[in-house]
Amino acid sequence: MIHVDMDCFYAAVEQRDNPELIGKSVIVGGRHRGVVCAASYEARRFGVHSAMPISRAKSLCRQGIFLPVRMARYQEISKEIHAIFQRYTDMIQPISLDEAFLDVTNPKVGIPWASTIARKIKEDIRNELELVASAGVGPNKLVAKIASDEDKPDGLKVVPPEEVRNFLNPMPVKRIWGIGHKAEEKLRNLGITTIKALSEVPEEILLRHFGQQGLSLHNLSLGIDQSEVKARTGSKSIGRETTYPEPVLDPGDLNDDLSRLAKELEAQLKKKGLKARSLTLKFKRVDFELFTRSITESQAVDDQTDILRMATDIMTEKVDNELFPIRLFGMSCSHLDREDAPSLFDLLEEVREGE
């Protein structure tokens, strides 16, 4: 898993577009909100940071150059950044204009190491867009997100699975994505200030104070994050789902629905003249928590036999009893290709033949 985060994005774009601003304290802020949207590292040395009132930023950094937000320009550059991401994977989850998660389990290029892909993405962004990005590489989104912030600017932090606990343990609890000021204060009142301390708290205590969120906090403190990249590629998806009158207790109870939904998806794909490379299974538990599990293949399919095979692979490799009982089950196809369009496999073969 890779998390890419642009360094001082809005301010960096302003400096790139106007080289006279390089090395100066650039502060980008919207007058209608009256807060700082971005500050260059030169301005940050004076204590200026995002979400700070503009009036406060002016008092801290009197030599600052204050610029209006050019959102259309930042969106334009963001599209160029995402085009670079798409060279390496389609499994991209944008978080904002300047950061995204990338699942490179099945990359488009023949590079087996996530760290190498992250380094090449950083190089592409620097060479082609004259901007600087930091990246974090880890076994899941939590670790990758925290790692990307470790060596800014222009950082690349790689955390292998066996080093996750050592990496997280000394950090303050607020480094866990999702812990805000109120949760941090509540944890502090319990004497919990570090991730290591949080990991040592019995689950029943966290449940008592945080409800079901306590279990999530416990898992995250151990470096366990099962959330997947939710790709938003702009391509359409076709899906079907079923809500059950009574909870489904076991994965094996879904076998009939796997076959039925695969057949329904085949009919929809063929009706629209489409083939799919990705299949996602959706589970909604009785506590309304939603989970998805996905698989992507190089060869696009439209046959229920292939769809059922992919669904069975997901159930076998990525689904366990902890997701159950559930009240809703769904299946959807994405990364859709026209039936007469060349597949990714065909395109790669053409590239190889031309080399």
VOBA-452629 format. One record per residue: x, z, y of N, C-alpha, C, CB in turn. Coordinates in steps of 0.2 Angstrom, whole numbers, padded with zeros to 4 digits, always signed. Each point is the difference from the previous one (the first is absolute). Glycine has a CB too. Layout:
# VOBA-452629
XZYXZYXZYXZY ...
***
This chain:
# VOBA-452629
+0004+0000-0006-0004+0000+0006+0004+0000+0006-0009+0006-0006 +0008-0010+0011+0003-0001+0006-0005+0002+0006+0009-0009-0005 -0006+0013+0010-0004+0001+0006+0005-0003+0006-0007+0010-0005 +0004-0015+0009+0004-0002+0005-0003+0002+0007+0003-0010-0007 +0001+0012+0011-0002+0003+0007+0004-0003+0005-0005+0011-0005 +0002-0015+0010+0004-0003+0005+0002+0006+0005-0006-0011-0001 +0012+0010+0004+0003+0005+0004-0002-0001+0007+0010+0002-0007 -0014+0003+0010-0002-0001+0007-0003-0007+0002+0009+0008+0003 -0014-0009-0007-0003-0007-0001-0001-0003+0007-0004+0002-0011 -0001+0001+0014-0003-0003+0007+0006-0001+0005-0011+0005-0002 +0015+0001+0002+0006+0000+0005+0005-0005-0002-0002+0012+0003 +0003-0013-0009+0005-0004-0003-0002-0008+0001+0003+0009-0008 -0009-0010+0008-0003-0007+0001+0002-0001+0008-0009+0000-0010 +0007+0004+0014+0001-0001+0007+0007-0001+0002-0010+0008+0002 +0015-0004-0005+0007-0001+0001+0002-0007-0003+0002+0013+0000 -0004-0015-0005+0002-0006-0003-0003-0006+0004+0000+0005-0011 -0006-0004+0014-0003-0006+0004+0004+0000+0007-0011+0001-0006 +0013+0005+0008+0003+0000+0007+0007+0004-0001-0011+0000+0006 +0016-0004-0008+0007+0003-0001+0003+0005+0006+0002-0010-0007 -0005+0009+0013+0002+0005+0005-0002+0007-0001-0001-0010+0008 -0004+0011-0013-0002+0007-0002+0004+0003-0005-0011-0004+0003 +0015+0000-0006+0004+0003-0006+0005+0006+0003+0000-0012-0006 +0000+0017+0003+0004+0006+0002-0003+0004+0005+0009-0006-0002 -0016+0005+0004-0003+0003+0005-0006+0004-0003+0003-0008+0009 -0005+0013-0005-0006+0005-0003-0006-0004+0001+0006+0010+0003 -0009-0013-0008-0006-0004+0000-0006+0004-0003+0007-0011-0001 -0012+0012+0005-0006+0003-0002-0006-0004+0000+0005+0011+0004 -0008-0012-0009-0006-0004+0000-0006+0004-0001+0006-0009-0005 -0011+0008+0010-0006+0005+0000-0006-0004+0003+0008+0010+0001 -0014-0008-0004-0006-0003+0003-0003+0004+0005-0002-0005-0011 +0001+0002+0017-0002+0004+0006-0007+0003-0002+0006-0008+0008 -0010+0004-0012-0007+0002-0001+0000+0007-0004-0004-0012+0001 +0009+0013-0005+0000+0006-0004+0005+0005+0003-0002-0007-0010 +0007+0005+0014+0004+0004+0003+0005+0004-0004-0009+0001+0008 +0011-0005-0014+0005+0004-0004+0005-0005-0002-0009+0007-0005 +0014-0005+0002+0006-0004-0002-0002-0003-0007+0009+0007+0007 -0008-0014-0007-0001-0003-0007+0006-0001-0003-0009-0006+0004 +0015+0005-0001+0006-0001-0003+0006+0002+0005-0005-0009-0008 +0010+0011+0006+0006+0002+0004+0006-0003-0003-0006+0010+0005 +0011-0013-0001+0006-0002-0003+0004+0006-0002+0000-0011+0007 +0006+0011-0011+0004+0005-0001+0003+0003+0006+0002-0005-0012 +0000+0001+0017+0002+0002+0006-0004+0005+0003+0006-0011+0002 -0013+0010-0002-0005+0004+0003-0001+0006-0004-0005-0010+0005 +0006+0010-0011-0001+0005-0005+0005+0006+0001-0005-0008-0008 +0011+0006+0011+0005+0005+0001-0002+0005+0005+0008-0008-0003 -0013+0006+0008-0003+0004+0005-0006+0004-0003+0004-0008+0009 -0006+0007-0015-0005+0004-0003-0007-0004+0000+0006+0010+0004 -0006-0016-0002-0006-0004+0001-0002-0002-0008+0003-0004+0012 -0009+0004-0013-0002-0002-0007-0007-0003+0000+0007+0009-0005 -0009-0012+0000-0007-0003+0000-0005+0006+0000+0004-0009-0007 -0010+0007+0010-0006+0004+0002+0001+0005+0005-0003-0001-0012 +0009+0001+0015+0001+0004+0006-0003-0003+0006+0011+0004-0005 -0014+0001+0009-0003-0003+0006+0005-0004+0005-0008+0010-0001 +0006-0015+0004+0004-0004+0004+0003+0004+0006-0006-0010-0003 +0002+0014+0005+0002+0005+0006+0006+0004-0002-0011+0000+0005 +0011+0003-0011+0005+0004-0003+0006-0004-0001-0008+0007-0006 +0007-0013+0003+0006-0004-0001+0004-0002+0006-0006-0005-0010 +0002+0004+0016+0003-0002+0006+0004+0006+0003-0009-0008+0002 +0007+0014-0004+0004+0006+0003+0006+0001-0004-0011+0005+0004 +0011-0007-0011+0006+0001-0004+0005-0005+0001-0008+0006-0008 +0005-0012+0009+0005-0006+0000-0001-0004+0007+0000-0001-0013 +0002+0003+0018-0001-0003+0007+0003-0007+0001+0000+0012+0004 +0005-0013-0008+0003-0007+0000-0004-0005-0005+0011+0005+0004 -0016-0002-0007-0003-0004-0005-0004-0006+0003-0001+0010-0007 +0001-0016+0003-0003-0006+0001-0007+0000-0003+0011-0006+0002 -0016+0007+0001-0007+0000-0003-0003-0007+0000-0001+0012+0004 -0001-0014-0010-0003-0006-0001-0007+0000-0003+0012-0005-0001 -0016+0001+0003-0007+0000-0003+0000-0003-0008-0005-0002+0012 +0000+0004-0015+0000-0002-0007-0002-0008-0001-0004+0012-0003 +0008-0016-0001-0002-0007-0001-0002+0000-0007+0008-0004+0009 -0014+0006-0011-0002+0000-0007+0000-0007-0003-0007+0010+0003 +0005-0015+0001+0000-0007-0003+0007-0002-0003-0010-0003+0007 +0015+0005-0003+0007-0002-0001+0002+0004-0006+0003-0002+0012 -0004+0009-0013+0002+0004-0005-0004-0002-0007+0002+0009+0008 -0008-0012-0007-0003-0002-0006+0003-0007-0003-0011+0006+0005 +0013-0010+0000+0003-0006-0002+0007+0001-0004-0005-0005+0011 +0009+0010-0008+0006+0002-0003-0002+0003-0007+0006+0001+0011 -0011+0003-0011-0002+0003-0007-0001-0005-0005-0005+0010+0006 +0002-0015-0004-0002-0005-0005+0006-0003-0003-0010-0003+0006 +0015+0002-0002+0007-0003-0002+0003+0005-0005+0001-0007+0011 -0001+0013-0009+0003+0005-0005-0003+0000-0006+0002+0007+0009 -0009-0007-0009-0004-0001-0007+0002-0006-0004-0009+0007+0005 +0010-0012-0001+0002-0007-0004+0006+0001-0003-0006-0006+0008 +0011+0010-0006+0006+0002-0003-0001+0004-0006+0006+0000+0011 -0011+0005-0011-0002+0004-0005-0002-0004-0006-0003+0009+0008 -0001-0014-0006-0004-0004-0005+0005-0005-0004-0010+0001+0007 +0016-0002-0005+0005-0003-0004+0002+0003-0006+0004-0005+0010 -0005+0012-0010+0002+0004-0005-0005+0003-0005+0009+0003+0007 -0015-0002-0004-0006+0003-0004-0006-0002+0004+0007+0009-0005 -0013-0009+0001-0007-0001+0003-0003+0007+0000-0001-0011-0004 +0004+0016+0001-0002+0007+0000+0002+0004+0006+0000+0000-0013 -0003-0001+0019+0001+0002+0006-0006+0004+0003+0009-0009+0002 -0007+0015+0000-0006+0005+0003+0003+0001+0007-0004+0005-0011 +0001-0008+0016+0002+0001+0007-0003+0007+0002+0000-0012+0003 +0004+0016+0001-0002+0007+0002-0002-0001+0008+0007+0006-0009 -0003-0010+0012-0001-0002+0007+0004-0006+0001-0001+0012+0004 +0001-0014+0003+0004-0007+0001+0007+0001-0002-0008-0002+0010 +0011+0008-0010+0007+0000-0001+0002+0004-0006+0001-0001+0012 -0005+0002-0017+0002+0003-0006-0005-0002-0006+0005+0010+0007 -0002-0010-0013-0003-0002-0006+0003+0002-0006-0004-0010+0006 +0000+0011-0011+0002+0002-0007+0001-0007-0004-0005+0012+0000 +0010-0013-0004+0001-0006-0004+0001+0003-0007+0005-0007+0010 -0009+0004-0015+0001+0001-0007+0004-0006-0003-0011+0007-0001 +0017-0006-0001+0004-0005-0002+0001+0001-0008+0006-0001+0012 -0011+0004-0015+0001+0000-0007+0000-0007-0003-0006+0011+0000 +0002-0016+0002+0001-0007-0002+0001-0004+0006-0008+0002-0010 +0015-0002+0012+0001-0004+0006+0000-0008-0001+0007+0010+0003 -0008-0013+0003+0000-0007-0001+0007-0003-0001-0010+0000+0008 +0015+0003-0006+0006-0002-0001+0004+0003-0006+0001-0002+0013 +0004-0001-0015+0003+0003-0006+0005+0005+0001-0001-0010-0005 -0001+0016+0009+0004+0005+0002-0003+0006-0003+0004-0005+0011 +0000+0008-0016-0003+0006-0004+0000+0007+0004+0003-0006-0010 +0001+0006+0015+0001+0007+0003-0004+0000+0007+0011+0001-0006 -0015+0004+0007-0004+0001+0006+0005+0001+0006-0010+0005-0007 +0015-0001+0005+0005+0001+0006+0003-0006+0003+0003+0011-0006 -0002-0016+0001+0003-0007+0002-0005-0003+0004+0007-0001-0010 -0013+0001+0008-0006-0004+0004-0001+0004+0007-0005-0003-0011 +0006+0009+0011-0001+0004+0007+0006-0003+0004-0006+0010-0005 +0012-0010+0003+0005-0002+0004-0001-0007+0002+0008+0008-0006 -0010-0013+0002-0001-0007+0002-0005+0000+0005+0004-0004-0011 -0010+0008+0010-0005+0000+0005+0003+0002+0007-0009+0002-0009 +0012+0003+0009+0003+0002+0007+0005-0005+0003+0000+0012-0005 +0004-0015+0001+0004-0006+0002-0004-0006+0003+0009+0004-0009 -0014-0005+0005-0004-0006+0003-0004+0002+0006-0002-0003-0011 +0000+0009+0012-0003+0002+0006+0005+0000+0006-0008+0007-0006 +0014-0005+0005+0005+0000+0005+0002-0007+0002+0004+0012-0005 -0002-0016+0000+0002-0006+0001-0005-0005+0003+0008+0002-0009 -0014-0002+0007-0005-0005+0002-0004+0003+0006-0001-0004-0012 +0000+0010+0013-0004+0003+0005+0004+0004+0005-0010+0000-0008 +0016+0001+0007+0004+0004+0004-0003+0007+0001+0004-0010+0006 -0007+0013-0011-0003+0007+0000+0003+0004-0005-0010-0004+0005 +0010+0011-0005+0003+0004-0005-0006+0004-0003+0011+0001+0007 -0010-0001-0014-0005+0004-0004+0004+0005-0004-0008-0010+0000 +0004+0016-0002+0003+0005-0004-0004-0001-0007+0004+0008+0010 -0001-0006-0015-0004-0001-0007+0002+0006-0004+0000-0012+0001 -0006+0014-0005+0001+0005-0005-0002-0002-0007-0002+0009+0009 +0006-0008-0014-0001-0002-0006-0001+0006-0005+0006-0011+0002 -0012+0011-0006-0001+0006-0004-0004-0002-0006+0002+0008+0010 -0004-0003-0014-0004-0002-0006-0008+0000+0002+0009+0005-0007 -0010-0003+0013-0007+0000+0002-0001+0000+0008-0003+0006-0011 -0003-0007+0013-0001-0001+0007+0002+0007+0004-0009-0008-0002 +0008+0014+0000+0002+0006+0003+0007+0000+0002-0009+0006-0006 +0013-0007+0000+0008+0000+0001+0002-0005+0004+0001+0005-0011 -0003-0012+0010+0002-0005+0004-0001+0001+0008-0002-0008-0010 -0004+0011+0011-0002+0001+0007+0004+0005+0004-0012-0003-0003 +0014+0008-0001+0004+0005+0003+0007-0002+0001-0007+0009-0005 +0009-0013+0000+0007-0003+0000+0002-0005+0005+0000+0002-0012 -0005-0005+0014+0001-0005+0006+0001+0003+0006-0008-0008-0006 +0006+0014+0007+0001+0004+0006+0007+0004+0001-0012+0000+0001 +0016-0001-0007+0005+0005-0001+0007-0002+0004-0005+0002-0011 +0006-0009+0012+0006-0002+0003-0001-0005+0005+0006+0001-0011 -0011+0000+0015-0002-0004+0006+0005+0001+0005-0012+0000-0002 +0014-0005+0006-0003-0007-0001+0004-0004-0005-0004+0000+0012 +0001-0006-0014+0004-0005-0004+0002+0004-0007+0004-0006+0010 -0009+0010-0012+0002+0004-0006-0003-0004-0007+0000+0011+0007 +0004-0009-0012-0003-0002-0007+0002+0006-0005+0002-0012+0003 -0007+0016-0004+0001+0006-0005-0004-0002-0006+0000+0008+0010 +0004-0007-0016-0002-0001-0007+0000+0006-0003+0004-0011+0000 -0010+0013-0003-0001+0006-0004-0002-0001-0007-0003+0006+0011 +0007-0006-0016-0001-0001-0007-0005+0005-0002+0011-0006-0002 -0014+0005-0004-0005+0005-0002+0003+0007-0002-0006-0010-0005 +0012+0010+0003+0003+0006-0002+0002+0004+0006+0004-0005-0011 -0004+0002+0017+0002+0004+0006-0005+0002+0004+0010-0006+0000 -0017+0004-0002-0005+0002+0004-0001+0007+0002-0006-0010-0005 +0006+0015+0001+0000+0007+0001+0005+0002+0005-0005+0002-0011 +0011-0004+0009+0006+0002+0005-0001-0002+0007+0007+0000-0010 -0010-0006+0010-0001-0004+0007-0005+0004+0004+0003-0011-0005 -0009+0013+0001-0005+0003+0004+0000+0007+0001-0007-0009-0005 +0010+0013+0001+0000+0007+0000+0002+0003+0007+0003+0000-0012 +0002-0002+0015+0002+0004+0006-0004-0002+0006+0011+0001-0004 -0016-0006+0004-0003-0003+0005-0006+0005+0002+0003-0012-0003 -0005+0012+0010-0006+0004+0002-0006-0004-0003+0006+0004+0011 -0011+0000-0012-0006-0002-0003-0004-0006+0004-0001+0011-0005 +0003-0011+0012-0004-0005+0004+0003-0007-0002-0002+0009+0009 +0007-0010-0013+0003-0006-0001-0004-0004-0006+0011+0004+0003 -0016+0000-0006-0004-0003-0005-0006-0003+0004+0003+0009-0008 -0004-0016+0007-0004-0004+0003-0007+0003-0001+0007-0010-0001 -0011+0011+0007-0007+0003-0001+0000+0007+0002-0002-0008-0009 +0007+0012+0009+0000+0007+0003+0001+0000+0007+0005+0004-0010 -0011-0002+0014+0000+0000+0007+0001+0007+0002-0008-0010+0000 +0007+0011+0007+0002+0006+0003-0004+0006-0003+0002-0006+0011 -0009+0005-0012-0004+0005-0003+0003+0002-0007-0010-0004+0007 +0011-0001-0011+0002+0002-0007+0007+0003+0000-0007-0009-0004 +0011+0007+0009+0007+0003+0000-0001+0007+0002+0005-0011+0003 -0009+0012+0002-0001+0007+0003-0003+0005-0006-0001-0005+0012 -0003+0002-0016-0003+0004-0005+0005+0002-0005-0011-0006+0002 +0015+0001-0004+0005+0001-0005+0006+0005+0003-0002-0012-0005 +0003+0011+0011+0005+0005+0003-0003+0007+0000+0004-0009+0008 -0010+0010-0007-0003+0007-0001+0000+0002-0007-0008-0003+0010 +0009-0001-0014+0001+0002-0007+0007+0001-0002-0010-0006-0003 +0014+0005+0008+0008+0001-0001+0003-0006-0003-0002+0011-0002 -0001-0017+0002+0002-0006-0003+0002-0005+0006-0008+0001-0010 +0015-0002+0010+0002-0005+0005+0004-0006-0002+0001+0010+0007 +0001-0009-0014+0004-0006-0002-0004-0003-0006+0011+0005+0003 -0009-0011-0005-0003-0003-0006+0002+0003-0006+0000-0011+0006 +0006+0014-0007+0001+0004-0006-0004+0006+0000+0012-0004+0001 -0013+0007+0004-0004+0006+0000-0008-0002-0002+0007+0006+0009 -0009-0011-0006-0007-0003-0002+0000-0001-0008-0001-0005+0012 +0006+0002-0014+0000-0002-0008+0000+0006-0004+0006-0010+0003 -0004+0016-0001+0000+0006-0004-0006+0004+0001+0012+0000+0001 -0017-0002+0003-0006+0004+0001-0005-0002-0006+0001+0001+0013 -0003+0004-0016-0005-0001-0006-0006-0004+0003+0003+0011-0006 -0005-0016+0001-0006-0004+0002-0006+0003+0002+0005-0008-0008 -0006+0014+0005-0007+0004+0001+0000+0002+0007-0001+0003-0012 +0007-0001+0015+0000+0002+0007-0001-0005+0005+0008+0008-0003 -0005-0014+0001-0001-0006+0005-0008-0002-0001+0012-0004-0001 -0015+0004-0005-0007-0001+0000-0004+0004+0004+0002-0004-0012 +0000+0011+0012-0004+0005+0003+0000-0002+0008+0003+0009-0009 +0003-0011+0012+0000-0001+0007-0001-0007+0002+0008+0009+0000 -0007-0014-0004-0001-0007+0002-0005-0004-0004+0012+0001+0004 -0015+0002-0009-0005-0004-0004+0004-0005-0005-0009+0002+0009 +0006-0007-0010+0003-0006-0004+0006-0002+0003-0011-0003-0005 +0011+0003+0012+0006-0003+0003+0006+0004-0002-0007-0003+0010 +0006+0010-0012+0006+0004-0002+0004-0003-0006-0006+0010+0004 +0002-0013-0009+0003-0003-0006+0004-0006+0002-0009+0003-0007 +0006-0007+0012+0004-0006+0003+0007+0003+0003-0011-0007+0002 +0010+0012+0002+0006+0003+0003+0005+0002-0005-0007+0003+0010 +0005+0000-0015+0005+0002-0005+0003-0006-0003-0007+0010-0003 +0004-0015+0001+0003-0006-0003+0005-0003+0005-0011-0002-0007 +0009+0001+0013+0004-0003+0005+0007+0004+0001-0010-0005+0005 +0009+0012-0006+0006+0004+0001+0005-0001-0006-0007+0008+0007 +0004-0010-0012+0004-0002-0006+0003-0007+0000-0006+0009-0007 +0004-0013+0012+0002-0007+0000-0004-0004-0004+0011+0004+0002 -0017-0002-0003-0005-0004-0005-0005-0003+0005+0001+0008-0010 -0001-0015+0010-0005-0003+0004-0002-0007-0004+0005+0005+0011 -0011-0005-0013-0003-0005-0004-0004-0005+0004+0000+0008-0010 +0000-0008+0016-0003-0005+0004+0003-0006+0000-0004+0009+0007 +0001-0015-0008+0003-0006+0000-0001-0004+0006-0003+0000-0012 +0007-0005+0013+0000-0005+0006-0007-0004-0001+0013-0001+0001 -0016+0002+0005-0007-0004+0000+0002-0006+0005-0007+0011-0001 +0008-0016-0003+0002-0007+0003-0006-0002+0004+0008-0003-0009 -0007+0001+0016-0004-0004+0004+0003-0006+0002-0006+0011+0004 +0005-0016-0008+0004-0006+0001-0004-0006+0004+0006+0003-0011 -0012-0001+0012-0004-0005+0003-0004-0005-0005+0008+0000+0010 -0006+0000-0016-0003-0004-0005-0007+0004-0002+0011-0005-0004 -0016+0001+0002-0006+0003-0002+0001+0003-0007-0006-0009+0006 +0001+0013-0008+0000+0003-0006-0007+0000-0003+0009+0008+0003 -0010-0008-0010-0006+0000-0003-0001+0006-0005+0000-0013+0001 -0005+0017+0000+0000+0006-0004-0007+0001-0002+0009+0004+0006 -0010+0001-0011-0006+0002-0003+0001+0007-0002-0003-0011-0005 -0002+0016+0006+0001+0007-0002-0007+0002-0002+0009+0002+0009 -0008+0004-0013-0006+0003-0003+0000+0008+0002+0000-0009-0009 -0006+0011+0011-0001+0007+0001-0004+0003-0006+0000-0001+0013 +0002+0007-0016-0003+0003-0006-0004+0005+0002+0010-0003-0006 -0016+0004+0003-0005+0005+0001+0003+0007-0002-0009-0008-0002 +0014+0008-0003+0003+0006-0003+0008-0001+0000-0010+0003-0007 +0013+0002+0008+0008-0001+0001+0003-0003-0007+0000+0009+0008 +0004-0014-0007+0004-0002-0006+0006+0004-0001-0004-0012+0003 +0005+0015-0009+0005+0005-0001+0007-0002-0002-0010+0007-0002 +0010-0013-0001+0006-0002-0004+0001-0008+0001-0002+0009-0008 +0009-0011+0009+0001-0007+0001-0003-0005-0005+0011+0004+0006 -0011-0001-0012-0002-0004-0006-0008-0002+0001+0009+0005-0007 -0012-0001+0011-0007-0002+0001-0002-0006+0005-0002+0012-0002 +0008-0014+0005-0001-0006+0004+0001-0007-0003+0004+0007+0009 -0002-0007-0016+0001-0006-0003-0005-0006+0000+0006+0007-0008 -0012-0005+0008-0006-0005+0000+0000-0002+0007-0006+0005-0009 +0007-0001+0014+0000-0002+0007+0006-0005+0002-0007+0011+0003 +0012-0009-0006+0006-0005+0001-0001-0007-0002+0007+0010-0002 -0010-0011-0004-0002-0006-0002-0005-0004+0004+0003+0004-0012 -0008+0000+0014-0006-0002+0004+0002-0003+0007-0008+0008-0006 +0012-0003+0009+0003-0002+0007+0005-0006+0000-0002+0012+0003 +0006-0012-0009+0004-0006+0000-0003-0006-0001+0008+0007-0005 -0014-0007+0002-0004-0006-0001-0003-0002+0006-0003+0003-0012 +0000+0002+0016-0003-0002+0007+0005-0002+0005-0008+0009-0003 +0014-0007+0002+0005-0002+0005+0002-0007-0002+0005+0011+0002 -0004-0013-0008+0001-0007-0002-0005-0004+0003+0006+0004-0011 -0012-0003+0010-0006-0004+0003+0001-0001+0007-0007+0004-0009 +0009+0001+0013+0000+0000+0007+0006-0005+0002-0005+0012+0001 +0011-0011-0004+0006-0003+0001-0001-0008-0001+0007+0010-0003 -0010-0011-0003-0001-0007-0001-0005-0004+0004+0003+0003-0012 -0008+0001+0014-0005-0002+0005+0003-0002+0006-0009+0007-0005 +0014-0004+0008+0003-0001+0006+0006-0004-0001-0004+0011+0004 +0006-0013-0010+0006-0004-0001+0006+0004+0002-0006-0010+0002 +0007+0016-0004+0005+0004+0002+0004+0003-0006-0006+0003+0010 +0012-0001-0010+0004+0004-0005+0003+0006+0004+0002-0011-0007 -0001+0016+0003+0003+0006+0003+0006+0002-0003-0012+0004+0002 +0016-0001+0002+0007+0003-0003+0000+0008+0000+0006-0010+0005 -0011+0013-0002+0000+0007+0000-0007+0003-0002+0008+0000+0009 -0008+0005-0013-0006+0004-0002+0001+0007+0002-0002-0008-0010 -0004+0011+0013+0000+0007+0002-0006+0003-0004+0006-0003+0011 -0004+0009-0014-0006+0004-0002-0001+0006+0005+0003-0003-0012 -0009+0004+0013-0002+0005+0005-0004+0006-0004-0001-0009+0009 +0003+0015-0007-0003+0006-0003-0002+0005+0005+0007-0002-0011 -0014+0004+0011-0002+0005+0005-0002+0006-0005-0004-0008+0009 +0008+0014-0008-0002+0006-0004-0006+0003+0003+0012+0001-0002 -0014+0004-0002-0006+0004+0001+0001+0004+0007-0003+0001-0012 +0009+0000+0014+0001+0003+0006+0001-0005+0006+0006+0010-0006 -0008-0016+0005+0000-0005+0004+0007-0003+0002-0010+0005+0005 +0016-0002-0008+0006-0003+0002+0001-0006-0003+0005+0011+0000 -0002-0016+0003+0000-0007-0002+0008-0002-0002-0010-0003+0007 +0010+0000-0013+0007-0002-0002-0001-0008-0002+0003+0012-0004 +0003-0015+0005+0001-0007-0002+0006-0001-0004-0007-0004+0010 +0007+0000-0015+0006-0002-0004+0000-0008-0001+0000+0011-0006 +0006-0014+0008+0000-0007+0000+0006-0003-0004-0005+0001+0012 +0004-0007-0013+0006-0004-0003+0000-0007+0003-0002+0007-0011 +0008-0010+0011+0001-0007+0003+0004-0004-0004-0001+0004+0011 -0001-0010-0013+0004-0004-0004+0002-0007+0003-0006+0005-0010 +0011-0008+0008+0002-0006+0003-0005-0006-0001+0012+0004-0001 -0015-0004-0005-0005-0005-0002-0007+0002+0002+0008-0004-0009 -0011-0001+0013-0007+0002+0002-0005-0002-0006+0003-0002+0012 -0008+0006-0013-0005-0001-0005-0007+0000+0002+0008+0006-0007 -0012-0009+0003-0007+0000+0001-0005+0001-0006+0003-0007+0010 +0001+0009-0016-0004+0001-0006-0001+0007-0002+0005-0011-0004 -0011+0013+0002-0001+0007-0002+0004+0003-0005-0011-0003+0003 +0014-0001-0007+0005+0003-0005+0006+0002+0004-0004-0008-0009 +0007+0004+0014+0006+0002+0003-0002+0006+0005+0004-0011-0001 -0010+0011+0004-0002+0005+0004-0001+0007-0004-0006-0008+0008 +0003+0008-0014+0000+0005-0004+0007+0003-0002-0012-0004-0004 +0016-0001+0003+0007+0003-0002+0003+0003+0005+0001-0010-0007 -0001+0008+0013+0003+0003+0006-0003+0007+0001+0002-0011+0005 -0009+0011-0006-0004+0007+0001+0002+0005-0005-0009-0006+0005 +0010+0003-0011+0002+0005-0006+0007+0002+0002-0007-0006-0008 +0012+0002+0010+0007+0002+0002+0000+0006+0005+0004-0012-0003 -0009+0011+0008+0000+0005+0005-0003+0007-0003-0002-0009+0009 -0003+0008-0013-0003+0006-0003+0006+0004-0005-0012-0006+0001 +0016+0002-0004+0005+0003-0005+0005+0003+0004-0003-0009-0008 +0006+0005+0013+0006+0002+0004-0001+0004+0006+0005-0010-0005 -0011+0010+0008+0000+0003+0007-0006+0005+0000+0005-0010+0005 -0009+0011-0010-0006+0004+0001+0000+0006-0006-0007-0010+0005 +0006+0016-0002+0000+0005-0005-0006+0004+0001+0013+0001+0000 -0014+0005-0004-0006+0004+0000-0001+0003+0006+0001+0001-0012 +0005+0000+0016-0001+0004+0007-0005-0003+0005+0012+0004-0002 -0013-0011+0001-0004-0003+0004-0008+0001-0001+0009-0009+0001 -0010+0012-0007-0007+0001-0002-0002+0007+0001+0001-0010-0009 -0008+0011+0009-0005-0004-0001-0001-0004+0007-0006+0007-0009 +0002-0013+0008-0001-0005+0005-0007-0001+0001+0011-0005-0001 -0014+0002+0007-0006-0002+0001-0001-0007+0001-0003+0011+0004 +0009-0014-0002+0000-0007+0002+0006-0004-0003-0007+0003+0011 +0006-0009-0014+0006-0004-0002-0001-0007+0002+0001+0008-0010 +0004-0011+0013+0000-0006+0002+0006-0004-0002-0006+0004+0010 +0006-0011-0009+0005-0004-0002+0000-0006+0005-0001+0003-0012 +0007-0005+0015+0000-0005+0005+0006-0004-0001-0006+0007+0008 +0005-0014-0006+0006-0005+0000+0002-0001+0007-0004-0005-0011 +0011+0004+0012+0002-0002+0007+0006-0004-0001-0004+0011+0005 +0007-0013+0001+0006-0005+0000-0003-0006-0004+0009+0009+0000 -0014-0012+0003-0004-0005-0003+0003-0007+0002-0010+0007+0001 +0011-0012-0005+0002-0006+0000-0005-0005-0001+0012+0003-0003 -0012-0009+0006-0005-0005-0002+0002-0003-0007-0001-0003+0013 -0003+0001-0016+0001-0002-0007+0005-0006-0001-0012+0004-0003 +0012-0008+0008+0004-0006+0000+0006+0001+0004-0010-0007-0001 +0011+0013+0004+0006+0002+0003+0006+0002-0005-0007+0003+0010 +0013-0005-0008+0006+0003-0004+0000+0007+0000+0006-0011+0002 -0004+0014-0008+0001+0007-0001+0006+0002+0003-0007+0000-0010 +0008+0007+0011+0007+0002+0002+0005-0002-0005-0005+0010+0006 +0003-0010-0013+0005-0001-0005+0002-0008+0000-0005+0009-0007 +0000-0013+0009+0002-0007+0001+0005-0001+0006-0011-0003-0005 +0009+0006+0010+0004+0000+0006+0008+0002-0001-0011+0002+0007 +0011+0004-0011+0007+0002-0002+0004-0005-0004-0005+0012+0001 +0001-0015-0006+0003-0005-0004+0003-0006+0004-0008+0004-0010 +0004-0006+0015+0002-0005+0004+0006+0001+0004-0012-0004+0001 +0012+0010+0001+0006+0003+0004+0006+0000-0005-0007+0007+0008 +0006-0005-0014+0006+0000-0004+0003-0007-0002-0005+0011-0005 +0000-0016+0004+0002-0006-0002+0003-0004+0006-0010+0000-0008 +0009+0002+0014+0003-0003+0006+0007+0003+0002-0011-0002+0004 +0013+0008-0008+0006+0003+0002+0006-0004-0004-0006+0011+0001 
***
